[in-house]
Amino acid sequence: MGSAVSEPVSAVSAPSAPPAPSAPSAPSDPFTTATGSFSFFDPDEVAQPWQYDRSRAPIAVKVLVAGGFGVGKTTFVGSVSEITPLRTEAVMTEASAPTDDLSATPAKNTTTVAMDFGRITLDDDLVLYVYGTPGQERFWFMWDDLVRGAIGGIVLADTRRLVDCFPALDYFESCGLPYAVAVNHFEGSQRFEPEDVRDALTIPPHVPVVIMDARQRVTVVESLLTLVGHALDNTPE
């Protein structure tokens, strides 16, 4: 996606510490981010014929989207969901100032306290349920519940603060869940090649690393397809 850069990403160290679905409908309001408003519903996208066939049950799979605070998980889920996404956002207060670093996202004023949830039909009768995890450490206890039944996970990363994605990497590796790393490119941040990010995070060669924009539906879909393919390749027959 981006062009090669003259300097690699600096290496960082880890911190210690299905009834049949109904036809998609357009949400009433556009999805709003710090950079503006946009609609994540594609008006040209029509329901598939199988979605009206009550004799067929879709194959449903579950994936997680994890990463650090303010890395774009809620935007990721909202951009791709064909239904109005479920969000559990709370307004941030001054009490969180000592623990929540807003230097990279100064316009952020809400935070996910439980999960985000969306749904996307990937191919014919394959439905993907996408769960976004909370980013702050005080909400990490939710991860153990959200990971149940998942086939894989997306680790969302921001190259300005790569260290924030180590907890998600460690968590997925410790529970043996296949995962892919998706670098969310923020406006104004330097672009890096996937291999630069792989080297900085010491990601194993078999783990996919992609560059994407959580606001752009097509790049989010590509990231999910990459994860599903990787998960299938690592699932015993």
Contacts in CASP RR format, 6 or more apart in sequence:
PFRMAT RR
TARGET T0000
AUTHOR 0000-0000-0000
METHOD contacts of the structure
MODEL  1
MGSAVSEPVSAVSAPSAPPAPSAPSAPSDPFTTATGSFSFFDPDEVAQPW
QYDRSRAPIAVKVLVAGGFGVGKTTFVGSVSEITPLRTEAVMTEASAPTD
DLSATPAKNTTTVAMDFGRITLDDDLVLYVYGTPGQERFWFMWDDLVRGA
IGGIVLADTRRLVDCFPALDYFESCGLPYAVAVNHFEGSQRFEPEDVRDA
LTIPPHVPVVIMDARQRVTVVESLLTLVGHALDNTPE
1 185 0 8 1.000
1 191 0 8 1.000
1 210 0 8 1.000
1 211 0 8 1.000
1 212 0 8 1.000
1 219 0 8 1.000
2 185 0 8 1.000
2 191 0 8 1.000
2 192 0 8 1.000
2 193 0 8 1.000
2 211 0 8 1.000
3 191 0 8 1.000
4 193 0 8 1.000
5 190 0 8 1.000
5 191 0 8 1.000
5 192 0 8 1.000
5 193 0 8 1.000
5 196 0 8 1.000
8 192 0 8 1.000
8 196 0 8 1.000
8 199 0 8 1.000
8 200 0 8 1.000
9 159 0 8 1.000
9 162 0 8 1.000
9 192 0 8 1.000
9 196 0 8 1.000
9 197 0 8 1.000
9 199 0 8 1.000
9 200 0 8 1.000
10 200 0 8 1.000
11 199 0 8 1.000
11 200 0 8 1.000
11 202 0 8 1.000
12 162 0 8 1.000
12 163 0 8 1.000
12 166 0 8 1.000
12 200 0 8 1.000
12 201 0 8 1.000
13 163 0 8 1.000
14 163 0 8 1.000
14 166 0 8 1.000
14 170 0 8 1.000
15 163 0 8 1.000
15 166 0 8 1.000
15 167 0 8 1.000
17 137 0 8 1.000
18 57 0 8 1.000
18 58 0 8 1.000
18 60 0 8 1.000
18 127 0 8 1.000
20 51 0 8 1.000
20 52 0 8 1.000
20 53 0 8 1.000
20 54 0 8 1.000
20 56 0 8 1.000
20 57 0 8 1.000
20 58 0 8 1.000
21 51 0 8 1.000
21 58 0 8 1.000
21 119 0 8 1.000
21 121 0 8 1.000
21 127 0 8 1.000
22 51 0 8 1.000
23 47 0 8 1.000
23 51 0 8 1.000
23 52 0 8 1.000
24 41 0 8 1.000
24 45 0 8 1.000
24 47 0 8 1.000
24 82 0 8 1.000
24 83 0 8 1.000
24 121 0 8 1.000
25 83 0 8 1.000
26 39 0 8 1.000
26 41 0 8 1.000
26 43 0 8 1.000
27 39 0 8 1.000
27 40 0 8 1.000
27 41 0 8 1.000
27 84 0 8 1.000
28 84 0 8 1.000
30 37 0 8 1.000
30 38 0 8 1.000
30 39 0 8 1.000
30 40 0 8 1.000
31 37 0 8 1.000
31 38 0 8 1.000
31 39 0 8 1.000
31 40 0 8 1.000
31 75 0 8 1.000
31 78 0 8 1.000
31 79 0 8 1.000
33 75 0 8 1.000
33 215 0 8 1.000
34 105 0 8 1.000
34 107 0 8 1.000
34 108 0 8 1.000
35 187 0 8 1.000
35 215 0 8 1.000
38 215 0 8 1.000
40 78 0 8 1.000
40 79 0 8 1.000
40 80 0 8 1.000
40 81 0 8 1.000
40 217 0 8 1.000
41 82 0 8 1.000
42 217 0 8 1.000
45 82 0 8 1.000
48 121 0 8 1.000
48 124 0 8 1.000
48 125 0 8 1.000
50 56 0 8 1.000
50 58 0 8 1.000
50 124 0 8 1.000
50 125 0 8 1.000
51 121 0 8 1.000
56 125 0 8 1.000
58 121 0 8 1.000
58 125 0 8 1.000
58 126 0 8 1.000
58 127 0 8 1.000
59 125 0 8 1.000
59 126 0 8 1.000
59 127 0 8 1.000
60 127 0 8 1.000
60 128 0 8 1.000
60 129 0 8 1.000
61 126 0 8 1.000
61 127 0 8 1.000
61 128 0 8 1.000
61 129 0 8 1.000
61 151 0 8 1.000
61 228 0 8 1.000
62 128 0 8 1.000
62 129 0 8 1.000
62 131 0 8 1.000
62 149 0 8 1.000
62 150 0 8 1.000
62 151 0 8 1.000
63 128 0 8 1.000
63 129 0 8 1.000
63 130 0 8 1.000
63 131 0 8 1.000
63 150 0 8 1.000
63 151 0 8 1.000
63 152 0 8 1.000
63 153 0 8 1.000
63 154 0 8 1.000
63 224 0 8 1.000
63 227 0 8 1.000
63 228 0 8 1.000
63 231 0 8 1.000
64 131 0 8 1.000
64 132 0 8 1.000
64 133 0 8 1.000
64 143 0 8 1.000
64 146 0 8 1.000
64 147 0 8 1.000
64 150 0 8 1.000
64 152 0 8 1.000
64 153 0 8 1.000
64 154 0 8 1.000
64 177 0 8 1.000
65 73 0 8 1.000
65 76 0 8 1.000
65 77 0 8 1.000
65 116 0 8 1.000
65 130 0 8 1.000
65 131 0 8 1.000
65 132 0 8 1.000
65 133 0 8 1.000
65 153 0 8 1.000
65 154 0 8 1.000
65 156 0 8 1.000
66 73 0 8 1.000
66 132 0 8 1.000
66 133 0 8 1.000
66 135 0 8 1.000
66 143 0 8 1.000
66 153 0 8 1.000
66 154 0 8 1.000
66 155 0 8 1.000
66 156 0 8 1.000
66 168 0 8 1.000
66 171 0 8 1.000
66 172 0 8 1.000
67 73 0 8 1.000
67 133 0 8 1.000
67 135 0 8 1.000
67 155 0 8 1.000
67 156 0 8 1.000
67 157 0 8 1.000
67 164 0 8 1.000
67 165 0 8 1.000
67 167 0 8 1.000
67 168 0 8 1.000
68 135 0 8 1.000
68 156 0 8 1.000
68 158 0 8 1.000
68 161 0 8 1.000
68 164 0 8 1.000
68 165 0 8 1.000
68 167 0 8 1.000
68 168 0 8 1.000
69 100 0 8 1.000
69 101 0 8 1.000
69 111 0 8 1.000
69 135 0 8 1.000
69 136 0 8 1.000
69 164 0 8 1.000
70 104 0 8 1.000
70 105 0 8 1.000
70 108 0 8 1.000
70 111 0 8 1.000
70 135 0 8 1.000
70 158 0 8 1.000
71 135 0 8 1.000
71 156 0 8 1.000
71 157 0 8 1.000
71 158 0 8 1.000
71 164 0 8 1.000
71 165 0 8 1.000
71 184 0 8 1.000
72 156 0 8 1.000
72 184 0 8 1.000
72 214 0 8 1.000
73 112 0 8 1.000
73 116 0 8 1.000
73 132 0 8 1.000
73 133 0 8 1.000
73 135 0 8 1.000
73 156 0 8 1.000
73 214 0 8 1.000
74 87 0 8 1.000
74 89 0 8 1.000
74 112 0 8 1.000
74 116 0 8 1.000
74 132 0 8 1.000
75 214 0 8 1.000
75 215 0 8 1.000
76 130 0 8 1.000
76 132 0 8 1.000
76 154 0 8 1.000
76 156 0 8 1.000
76 182 0 8 1.000
76 184 0 8 1.000
76 214 0 8 1.000
76 220 0 8 1.000
77 85 0 8 1.000
77 116 0 8 1.000
77 117 0 8 1.000
77 118 0 8 1.000
77 130 0 8 1.000
77 131 0 8 1.000
77 132 0 8 1.000
78 85 0 8 1.000
78 116 0 8 1.000
78 118 0 8 1.000
79 214 0 8 1.000
79 215 0 8 1.000
79 216 0 8 1.000
79 217 0 8 1.000
79 220 0 8 1.000
80 118 0 8 1.000
80 120 0 8 1.000
80 130 0 8 1.000
80 217 0 8 1.000
80 220 0 8 1.000
80 221 0 8 1.000
80 224 0 8 1.000
81 118 0 8 1.000
81 119 0 8 1.000
81 120 0 8 1.000
81 130 0 8 1.000
82 119 0 8 1.000
82 120 0 8 1.000
82 121 0 8 1.000
83 118 0 8 1.000
83 119 0 8 1.000
85 116 0 8 1.000
85 117 0 8 1.000
85 118 0 8 1.000
86 115 0 8 1.000
86 116 0 8 1.000
86 117 0 8 1.000
86 118 0 8 1.000
87 112 0 8 1.000
87 116 0 8 1.000
88 112 0 8 1.000
88 113 0 8 1.000
88 114 0 8 1.000
88 115 0 8 1.000
88 116 0 8 1.000
89 110 0 8 1.000
89 111 0 8 1.000
89 112 0 8 1.000
89 113 0 8 1.000
90 110 0 8 1.000
90 111 0 8 1.000
90 113 0 8 1.000
91 109 0 8 1.000
91 110 0 8 1.000
92 100 0 8 1.000
92 108 0 8 1.000
92 109 0 8 1.000
92 110 0 8 1.000
92 111 0 8 1.000
96 111 0 8 1.000
99 136 0 8 1.000
99 137 0 8 1.000
99 138 0 8 1.000
100 111 0 8 1.000
100 136 0 8 1.000
101 161 0 8 1.000
102 108 0 8 1.000
104 158 0 8 1.000
104 160 0 8 1.000
104 161 0 8 1.000
104 186 0 8 1.000
111 134 0 8 1.000
111 135 0 8 1.000
111 136 0 8 1.000
112 132 0 8 1.000
112 133 0 8 1.000
112 134 0 8 1.000
112 135 0 8 1.000
112 139 0 8 1.000
113 134 0 8 1.000
113 139 0 8 1.000
114 134 0 8 1.000
114 139 0 8 1.000
114 142 0 8 1.000
115 131 0 8 1.000
115 132 0 8 1.000
115 133 0 8 1.000
115 134 0 8 1.000
115 142 0 8 1.000
115 146 0 8 1.000
116 130 0 8 1.000
116 131 0 8 1.000
116 132 0 8 1.000
117 129 0 8 1.000
117 130 0 8 1.000
117 131 0 8 1.000
117 132 0 8 1.000
118 129 0 8 1.000
118 130 0 8 1.000
118 131 0 8 1.000
119 127 0 8 1.000
119 128 0 8 1.000
119 129 0 8 1.000
119 130 0 8 1.000
120 127 0 8 1.000
120 128 0 8 1.000
120 130 0 8 1.000
120 221 0 8 1.000
120 224 0 8 1.000
121 127 0 8 1.000
121 128 0 8 1.000
122 128 0 8 1.000
122 221 0 8 1.000
122 224 0 8 1.000
122 225 0 8 1.000
122 228 0 8 1.000
128 224 0 8 1.000
128 228 0 8 1.000
130 224 0 8 1.000
131 146 0 8 1.000
131 150 0 8 1.000
132 146 0 8 1.000
133 142 0 8 1.000
133 143 0 8 1.000
133 146 0 8 1.000
133 168 0 8 1.000
134 140 0 8 1.000
134 142 0 8 1.000
137 167 0 8 1.000
140 167 0 8 1.000
143 171 0 8 1.000
147 171 0 8 1.000
147 175 0 8 1.000
147 177 0 8 1.000
150 177 0 8 1.000
151 178 0 8 1.000
151 228 0 8 1.000
151 231 0 8 1.000
151 235 0 8 1.000
152 172 0 8 1.000
152 177 0 8 1.000
152 178 0 8 1.000
152 179 0 8 1.000
152 227 0 8 1.000
152 231 0 8 1.000
153 172 0 8 1.000
153 177 0 8 1.000
153 178 0 8 1.000
153 179 0 8 1.000
153 180 0 8 1.000
153 227 0 8 1.000
153 231 0 8 1.000
154 179 0 8 1.000
154 180 0 8 1.000
154 181 0 8 1.000
154 182 0 8 1.000
154 223 0 8 1.000
154 224 0 8 1.000
154 227 0 8 1.000
155 165 0 8 1.000
155 168 0 8 1.000
155 169 0 8 1.000
155 172 0 8 1.000
155 179 0 8 1.000
155 180 0 8 1.000
155 181 0 8 1.000
155 182 0 8 1.000
156 165 0 8 1.000
156 168 0 8 1.000
156 182 0 8 1.000
156 184 0 8 1.000
156 214 0 8 1.000
157 164 0 8 1.000
157 165 0 8 1.000
157 181 0 8 1.000
157 182 0 8 1.000
157 183 0 8 1.000
157 184 0 8 1.000
157 197 0 8 1.000
157 201 0 8 1.000
158 164 0 8 1.000
158 165 0 8 1.000
158 183 0 8 1.000
158 184 0 8 1.000
158 186 0 8 1.000
158 189 0 8 1.000
159 183 0 8 1.000
159 185 0 8 1.000
159 189 0 8 1.000
159 190 0 8 1.000
159 192 0 8 1.000
159 197 0 8 1.000
160 186 0 8 1.000
160 189 0 8 1.000
162 197 0 8 1.000
162 200 0 8 1.000
162 201 0 8 1.000
165 181 0 8 1.000
165 201 0 8 1.000
166 201 0 8 1.000
169 179 0 8 1.000
169 181 0 8 1.000
169 201 0 8 1.000
169 203 0 8 1.000
172 178 0 8 1.000
172 179 0 8 1.000
173 179 0 8 1.000
178 227 0 8 1.000
178 230 0 8 1.000
178 231 0 8 1.000
178 234 0 8 1.000
178 235 0 8 1.000
179 207 0 8 1.000
179 227 0 8 1.000
179 230 0 8 1.000
180 207 0 8 1.000
180 208 0 8 1.000
180 209 0 8 1.000
180 210 0 8 1.000
180 223 0 8 1.000
180 226 0 8 1.000
180 227 0 8 1.000
180 230 0 8 1.000
181 197 0 8 1.000
181 198 0 8 1.000
181 201 0 8 1.000
181 203 0 8 1.000
181 207 0 8 1.000
181 208 0 8 1.000
181 209 0 8 1.000
181 210 0 8 1.000
182 209 0 8 1.000
182 210 0 8 1.000
182 211 0 8 1.000
182 212 0 8 1.000
182 223 0 8 1.000
183 192 0 8 1.000
183 194 0 8 1.000
183 197 0 8 1.000
183 209 0 8 1.000
183 210 0 8 1.000
183 211 0 8 1.000
183 212 0 8 1.000
184 212 0 8 1.000
184 213 0 8 1.000
184 214 0 8 1.000
185 191 0 8 1.000
185 211 0 8 1.000
185 212 0 8 1.000
185 213 0 8 1.000
191 211 0 8 1.000
192 211 0 8 1.000
193 211 0 8 1.000
194 209 0 8 1.000
194 210 0 8 1.000
194 211 0 8 1.000
195 209 0 8 1.000
197 203 0 8 1.000
197 209 0 8 1.000
198 205 0 8 1.000
198 207 0 8 1.000
198 209 0 8 1.000
203 209 0 8 1.000
207 230 0 8 1.000
208 226 0 8 1.000
208 227 0 8 1.000
208 230 0 8 1.000
210 222 0 8 1.000
210 223 0 8 1.000
210 226 0 8 1.000
212 219 0 8 1.000
212 220 0 8 1.000
212 222 0 8 1.000
212 223 0 8 1.000
213 219 0 8 1.000
214 220 0 8 1.000
END
